[in-house]
């Protein structure tokens, strides 16, 4: 690690250079695992440190820093990835359609031009752009977290005695229950109200809300999570539909015994009025992506089974009555809120948050949806992108060198085994059929050596160089002659004679 930082002739590395290298990997000074390291380096008296000082500084988090400097974090080339994300952000910024959520007065007063995107990987690499440090009310983005907390407290069997698991196919505040008289799922208003009824039963409402706030902070790695009393009061004055849902559920005897309805509804409205910024919500989404372990603290906050259940329902029910279309086109677990926030999860990779207040007819952020679509068009993040194994999308988990080696390996392997269909797919994907491996051996070399005449003829029809030379000085024709493949010899010799 020390040598990778290019020590000078005095066997010392410059402190600014080390700080710059760590920041380039996406690690942040506010990462609780690294706060002491960054603080020590920033306050160092010397401008350079020797090996012994370096070992002392990184001691508490040696493993994380080793993976960062070796390019083994979730996204190795983080600067290239974030540059493309920034370009996607700029494209989405051009959208001006949609309207504010005017049925909640405080939300109708938000500047419609706000736009933020924040990303946190499973290793805690962070990137944000736009208004990522402005607070907004999380609204329905609280629902997956409330549901998860209910699962942690009571278990899935008890929770789903009171809440269904099916998409409703209707608006998020529709006055309807499932055939069993339960809310359809925890991602709509009625289901979230029921989840609130289950949380910390028997406790004072103030303690119940403090429990939720504290849980949100832990999921966010200790970052600031607040509460907007103005939004809460605004919600309370326009909550007729939510109160109607509560009374509908009480009429159907859907609540647990001894549920205080008004208190439960006010608790629900308080949870919707929690305030956070895009970076905070991205870390929470990354905690879900990381199976319940907060990436920036390394501490488990939710059990894996809880996260699995939560992500399953986010996938099928998280985007209101647009959930089916979102699952088809974007293919990620996500949850939206009428404040304009969307949190999305790429399991084992990253979590992200978009925030822009203009909404479409379903109550989803217009710019947020546009960004989500662009993200999965660029990267192989859709849940089923791995089905074919031949996705044209980029995989940010690979370094540039790995991507190059992978493409070269695939095309030469396919040529060696006569997999003409595979080579055609690779070429259609944009892979260079003349790309050689570390020995300079191309697909044509391998196909000629193995006597794969169909592959040889196809490659020649593409106009590839018929006489590439590997590092041993051999051409494909040399390989074919050595192995005695007469048809291949004839095809290559014919092409040679035409060129001559």
C-alpha positions in Angstrom: 0.0 0.0 0.0 2.8 2.4 1.0 4.7 1.8 -2.3 1.5 2.3 -4.4 1.5 5.9 -3.1 4.8 6.5 -4.8 7.2 7.4 -1.9 9.9 9.9 -2.7 13.7 9.5 -2.4 13.4 9.9 1.4 11.0 7.0 1.6 8.1 9.3 2.4 4.7 9.9 0.9 3.0 13.3 0.6 0.0 13.7 2.9 -2.0 15.7 0.2 -1.3 12.9 -2.3 -2.6 10.2 0.1 -5.8 12.3 0.9 -6.4 12.8 -2.8 -6.0 9.1 -3.5 -8.5 8.1 -0.8 -11.1 10.7 -2.0 -10.7 9.5 -5.6 -11.9 6.1 -4.5 -15.2 7.6 -3.3 -14.4 7.4 0.5 -15.4 10.4 2.5 -14.0 12.2 5.6 -17.5 11.9 7.2 -17.4 8.1 6.9 -17.4 7.0 10.6 -14.9 4.2 9.8 -12.4 6.7 8.5 -13.0 9.9 10.4 -9.9 9.4 12.6 -7.7 8.6 9.6 -8.8 11.8 7.7 -8.6 13.9 10.9 -5.0 12.7 11.6 -3.9 13.3 8.0 -5.5 16.7 7.7 -4.0 17.9 11.0 -0.5 16.3 10.4 2.3 18.7 11.1 4.5 17.2 8.4 3.6 17.4 4.7 4.9 13.9 4.2 5.0 10.7 6.4 7.3 7.7 6.4 6.3 4.0 6.5 6.0 3.7 10.2 3.8 6.8 10.5 1.7 5.5 7.6 1.2 2.1 9.3 0.1 3.9 12.5 -2.3 6.2 10.8 -4.2 3.5 8.8 -4.1 0.9 11.6 -7.7 1.1 12.7 -9.0 0.5 9.2 -6.2 -1.2 7.4 -8.4 -3.6 5.5 -10.7 -0.9 4.0 -7.8 1.3 2.9 -5.9 -1.6 1.4 -9.0 -2.5 -0.7 -9.4 1.2 -1.7 -5.8 1.6 -2.8 -5.8 -1.8 -4.6 -9.0 -0.9 -6.5 -11.0 -3.6 -4.8 -14.0 -1.6 -3.6 -17.4 -2.2 -5.1 -16.8 0.2 -8.0 -13.1 0.2 -8.7 -13.0 3.1 -11.2 -15.3 5.3 -9.2 -14.2 8.6 -10.9 -15.2 7.2 -14.3 -18.5 5.9 -12.9 -19.4 9.2 -11.3 -18.5 11.2 -14.4 -21.1 9.2 -16.3 -23.6 9.6 -13.5 -23.1 13.3 -13.6 -23.8 13.3 -17.4 -27.0 11.3 -16.8 -28.0 13.9 -14.1 -27.5 16.7 -16.6 -29.7 15.0 -19.2 -32.5 14.4 -16.6 -32.2 18.0 -15.4 -33.6 19.1 -18.8 -37.0 17.7 -17.9 -39.5 20.5 -16.9 -42.8 18.7 -17.0 -44.8 17.6 -14.0 -46.5 19.4 -11.1 -46.0 19.9 -7.4 -47.9 17.9 -4.8 -50.4 20.8 -4.2 -52.8 18.9 -1.9 -50.2 19.3 0.9 -49.6 23.0 1.2 -46.0 22.9 2.4 -45.0 20.6 -0.5 -46.6 23.0 -3.0 -44.3 25.8 -1.8 -41.0 23.9 -2.6 -38.9 25.3 -5.5 -39.7 23.0 -8.4 -36.2 23.4 -9.9 -34.5 21.5 -7.1 -32.8 18.3 -8.3 -30.4 16.0 -6.4 -28.9 12.6 -7.0 -26.8 10.8 -4.4 -25.2 7.3 -4.5 -23.6 5.1 -1.8 -22.1 1.8 -2.6 -22.0 -1.3 -0.5 -18.5 -0.3 0.6 -19.5 3.2 1.5 -18.2 5.0 -1.7 -20.2 8.2 -1.9 -21.1 10.6 -4.7 -23.7 13.3 -4.9 -24.6 16.1 -7.4 -27.1 18.9 -7.4 -29.1 19.9 -4.3 -28.0 16.8 -2.4 -27.5 18.6 0.9 -31.0 20.2 1.0 -33.5 18.6 3.4 -36.9 17.4 2.2 -39.7 15.5 3.8 -39.3 11.8 3.1 -43.0 11.2 2.8 -43.7 7.6 1.5 -40.0 6.8 1.3 -40.4 6.2 5.0 -42.7 3.2 4.3 -40.1 0.6 3.6 -38.3 1.5 6.8 -41.4 1.5 9.0 -42.3 -1.9 7.5 -38.7 -3.2 8.1 -38.8 -2.0 11.8 -42.2 -3.8 12.2 -40.6 -7.0 10.8 -37.7 -6.7 13.2 -39.9 -6.2 16.1 -42.6 -8.8 15.4 -41.5 -11.1 12.6 -43.0 -11.6 9.1 -45.7 -14.0 10.2 -47.4 -11.6 12.7 -46.9 -8.5 10.5 -48.6 -10.2 7.6 -51.6 -11.2 9.6 -52.4 -7.5 9.4 -50.9 -6.4 6.1 -51.1 -8.1 2.7 -48.3 -8.7 0.2 -49.9 -8.0 -3.1 -49.8 -4.9 -5.4 -53.1 -3.1 -5.2 -53.1 -1.8 -8.7 -54.8 1.3 -7.4 -53.8 4.7 -6.1 -51.6 4.9 -3.0 -54.5 6.4 -0.9 -57.3 4.5 -2.5 -60.2 3.6 -0.1 -59.9 -0.2 -0.5 -58.7 -3.3 1.3 -57.9 -6.8 0.1 -60.5 -9.6 0.2 -59.4 -10.5 3.7 -60.1 -6.9 4.9 -56.4 -6.0 5.2 -54.3 -3.3 3.5 -53.0 -4.7 0.3 -49.3 -4.1 1.1 -47.1 -1.9 3.4 -46.0 0.4 0.6 -49.3 2.2 0.3 -50.9 4.5 2.9 -53.2 2.0 4.5 -50.4 -0.6 4.9 -48.0 2.0 6.4 -50.7 3.1 8.9 -51.1 -0.5 9.9 -47.3 -0.9 10.3 -47.3 2.2 12.5 -50.0 0.5 14.6 -47.7 -2.4 15.2 -44.5 -0.4 16.1 -43.6 -0.1 19.8 -47.2 -0.8 21.0 -47.8 0.3 24.5 -45.2 3.1 24.4 -45.9 6.8 24.5 -46.3 8.3 21.1 -43.3 10.6 21.7 -41.1 7.6 22.5 -42.5 5.7 19.5 -41.6 8.5 17.2 -38.1 8.9 18.8 -37.6 5.2 18.2 -38.3 5.7 14.5 -36.0 8.8 14.2 -33.2 7.0 16.0 -33.6 3.9 13.7 -33.5 6.1 10.6 -30.2 7.7 11.9 -28.6 4.3 12.5 -29.6 3.1 9.1 -28.0 6.3 7.7 -24.7 5.8 9.5 -25.4 8.5 12.1 -26.1 11.2 9.6 -28.6 14.0 10.4 -32.2 13.1 10.3 -34.8 15.7 11.4 -38.4 16.5 11.5 -40.5 19.2 9.9 -43.3 20.4 12.2 -44.5 22.7 9.4 -45.0 19.7 7.0 -46.6 17.6 9.8 -49.1 20.4 10.6 -49.8 20.8 6.8 -50.3 17.0 6.5 -52.5 17.0 9.5 -54.8 19.7 8.0 -55.1 17.8 4.7 -55.3 14.2 6.1 -59.0 13.5 5.5 -58.2 10.6 3.2 -55.8 9.0 5.6 -58.3 9.4 8.5 -60.9 7.8 6.2 -58.5 4.9 5.6 -58.1 4.5 9.3 -61.8 4.4 10.0 -62.3 2.0 7.1 -59.8 -0.4 8.6 -61.3 0.0 12.1 -64.7 -0.8 10.6 -63.3 -4.0 9.2 -61.6 -4.8 12.5 -58.3 -4.9 10.8 -56.2 -3.3 13.6 -54.7 -5.2 16.5 -56.8 -5.0 19.7 -56.5 -1.8 21.7 -55.1 0.3 18.8 -55.6 4.0 19.5 -56.7 5.1 16.0 -56.1 8.9 16.2 -52.7 8.4 17.9 -51.7 5.9 15.2 -52.7 8.2 12.4 -50.8 11.1 13.9 -47.8 8.8 14.4 -48.0 7.9 10.7 -48.1 11.5 9.7 -45.1 12.3 11.8 -43.1 9.5 10.1 -44.0 11.0 6.7 -42.7 14.4 8.0 -39.2 13.1 8.8 -36.7 15.3 7.0 -33.4 14.2 5.4 -31.3 15.0 2.4 -30.4 12.9 -0.7 -27.1 11.7 0.8 -28.8 10.5 3.9 -31.4 8.6 2.0 -28.7 7.1 -0.3 -26.9 5.6 2.7 -30.2 4.2 3.9 -30.8 2.6 0.5 -27.3 1.3 0.5 -27.9 -0.3 3.9 -30.8 -2.2 2.2 -28.4 -3.0 -0.7 -25.9 -4.4 1.8 -28.3 -6.8 3.4 -28.9 -4.6 6.4 -25.3 -3.6 7.2 -24.8 0.1 7.1 -21.8 0.6 4.6 -20.4 3.7 6.4 -20.3 2.1 9.9 -20.0 -1.6 9.2 -22.8 -2.2 11.8 -25.7 -4.5 11.2 -29.0 -2.6 11.5 -31.5 -5.0 9.9 -31.6 -8.8 9.5 -31.1 -10.2 6.0 -34.5 -11.8 6.0 -36.1 -8.4 6.8 -34.2 -6.8 3.9 -35.3 -9.6 1.6 -38.9 -9.1 2.4 -38.7 -5.3 2.2 -36.9 -5.4 -1.2 -39.4 -7.9 -2.6 -42.3 -5.6 -1.8 -40.4 -2.5 -3.0 -40.0 -4.3 -6.3 -43.6 -5.1 -6.7 -45.4 -2.3 -4.9 -42.9 0.6 -4.3 -43.8 3.0 -7.1 -47.6 3.4 -6.5 -49.8 2.3 -9.3 -46.8 2.6 -11.7 -45.0 -0.3 -10.0 -45.5 -2.8 -12.7 -44.2 -0.5 -15.4 -41.2 0.5 -13.3 -40.4 -3.2 -12.6 -40.5 -3.8 -16.4 -38.5 -0.9 -17.6 -36.1 -0.2 -14.6 -36.2 -3.5 -12.8 -35.0 -2.3 -9.4 -36.5 -2.3 -5.9 -37.5 1.3 -5.3 -39.8 3.6 -3.3 -41.1 7.0 -4.2 -42.7 9.8 -2.2 -44.8 12.8 -3.1 -42.1 15.2 -2.0 -40.3 14.1 -5.2 -37.9 11.6 -3.7 -37.1 8.1 -5.0 -34.8 5.7 -3.3 -33.5 2.8 -5.4 -31.5 -0.4 -4.5 -29.1 -2.4 -6.6 -28.6 -5.4 -4.3 -25.0 -6.0 -3.3 -23.9 -3.0 -5.3 -25.3 0.4 -4.2 -28.3 2.5 -3.1 -29.3 5.8 -4.5 -31.7 8.7 -4.0 -33.1 11.1 -6.5 -35.0 14.2 -5.4 -36.9 16.5 -7.7 -40.4 17.9 -6.6 -42.3 17.9 -9.9 -44.5 14.7 -10.1 -46.2 12.8 -12.8 -49.8 11.6 -12.7 -48.9 8.7 -10.5 -47.1 10.8 -7.9 -43.6 9.9 -8.9 -40.8 12.4 -9.6 -40.5 13.1 -13.3 -36.8 13.8 -13.2 -36.2 11.0 -10.8 -37.9 8.4 -13.0 -35.9 9.8 -16.0 -32.7 9.3 -14.1 -33.6 5.8 -13.1 -34.3 4.8 -16.7 -31.0 6.3 -17.9 -29.0 4.6 -15.1 -30.2 1.1 -16.1 -29.8 1.8 -19.8 -26.2 2.6 -19.1 -25.4 -0.1 -16.5 -26.3 -3.7 -16.0 -28.4 -3.0 -12.9 -31.8 -4.3 -14.1 -32.7 -7.4 -12.0 -32.6 -9.6 -15.1 -29.6 -8.1 -17.0 -27.6 -11.2 -16.0 -30.0 -13.7 -17.7 -28.2 -13.7 -21.1 -24.7 -13.0 -19.9 -24.3 -10.9 -23.0 -25.6 -7.6 -21.9 -24.3 -4.6 -23.9 -24.4 -2.5 -20.7 -21.4 -1.6 -18.6 -20.6 -3.4 -15.4 -19.1 -0.8 -13.1 -17.8 -3.5 -10.8 -15.1 -4.3 -13.3 -11.9 -2.2 -13.8 -11.2 -1.1 -17.3 -8.4 -3.7 -17.5 -10.9 -6.4 -16.4 -13.4 -5.3 -19.0 -10.8 -5.4 -21.7 -9.5 -8.8 -20.6 -13.0 -10.1 -20.3 -14.0 -9.1 -23.8 -10.7 -10.4 -25.3 -11.1 -13.7 -23.4 -14.7 -14.2 -24.5 -14.0 -13.6 -28.2 -10.9 -15.9 -28.3 -12.6 -18.6 -26.2 -15.7 -18.6 -28.5 -13.4 -18.8 -31.5 -11.5 -21.7 -30.0 -14.6 -23.7 -29.4 -16.3 -22.8 -32.7 -19.1 -20.8 -31.0 -20.1 -18.8 -34.1 -23.3 -17.5 -32.5 -21.4 -16.3 -29.5 -18.9 -14.4 -31.7 -21.7 -12.8 -33.6 -23.2 -11.6 -30.4 -19.9 -10.2 -29.2 -19.4 -8.4 -32.4 -22.9 -7.0 -32.3 -22.1 -5.7 -28.8 -19.2 -3.8 -30.1 -16.3 -6.1 -29.1 -13.4 -5.8 -31.5 -12.9 -9.3 -33.1 -9.2 -8.4 -33.8 -8.5 -7.8 -30.1 -5.7 -10.1 -29.0 -5.0 -11.7 -25.6 -1.8 -11.2 -23.6 0.1 -13.3 -26.1 -1.2 -11.3 -29.0 -3.3 -14.2 -30.2 -6.5 -13.2 -31.8 -9.8 -15.0 -32.4 -8.5 -15.8 -35.9 -5.4 -17.5 -34.4 -7.5 -19.6 -32.1 -10.1 -20.6 -34.7 -7.3 -21.5 -37.2 -5.4 -23.6 -34.6 -8.6 -25.5 -33.7 -9.8 -26.0 -37.2 -13.0 -23.9 -36.7 -13.6 -23.2 -40.4 -17.0 -21.5 -40.0 -15.6 -19.1 -37.5 -12.5 -18.4 -39.7 -14.8 -17.7 -42.7 -17.0 -15.4 -40.6 -14.0 -13.4 -39.3 -12.5 -13.1 -42.7 -15.9 -11.9 -44.0 -15.7 -9.1 -41.5 -12.5 -7.9 -43.0 -10.2 -8.7 -40.1 -6.5 -8.7 -40.7 -5.8 -12.2 -42.0 -2.1 -12.2 -41.0 -1.9 -10.9 -37.4 1.3 -12.0 -35.7 1.3 -13.2 -32.1 4.3 -12.7 -29.7 5.8 -16.0 -30.9 5.9 -14.7 -34.5 3.1 -17.0 -35.7 0.1 -16.1 -38.0 -3.2 -17.9 -38.1 -2.0 -19.6 -41.3 1.1 -20.9 -39.4 -1.2 -22.3 -36.8 -3.5 -24.0 -39.3 -0.5 -25.6 -41.1 1.0 -26.8 -37.9 -2.2 -28.5 -36.9 -3.0 -29.8 -40.4 -6.4 -28.1 -40.9 -6.7 -28.2 -44.7 -10.0 -26.2 -45.0 -8.7 -23.5 -42.9 -5.3 -23.4 -44.7 -7.2 -23.1 -48.0 -9.4 -20.2 -46.7 -6.5 -18.3 -45.3 -4.1 -18.9 -48.2 -6.8 -17.8 -50.6 -7.2 -14.5 -48.6 -3.4 -14.1 -48.6 -3.2 -14.6 -52.3 -5.9 -12.1 -53.0 -4.2 -9.5 -50.8 -0.8 -10.2 -52.5 
